């Protein structure tokens, strides 16, 4: 683990603080390459 600096938004950006996030099982499988989303090739 490493420390990182707090982000500083540019003049045309805003900084938000997320209250909650989540990852569902399909997200994990897609990231692992197990599930392919989108049109299938025939």
Buried (B, 14 or more C-beta within 10 A) or exposed (E): EEEEEEEEEEEEEEEEEEEEEEEEEEEEEEEEEEEEEEEEEE
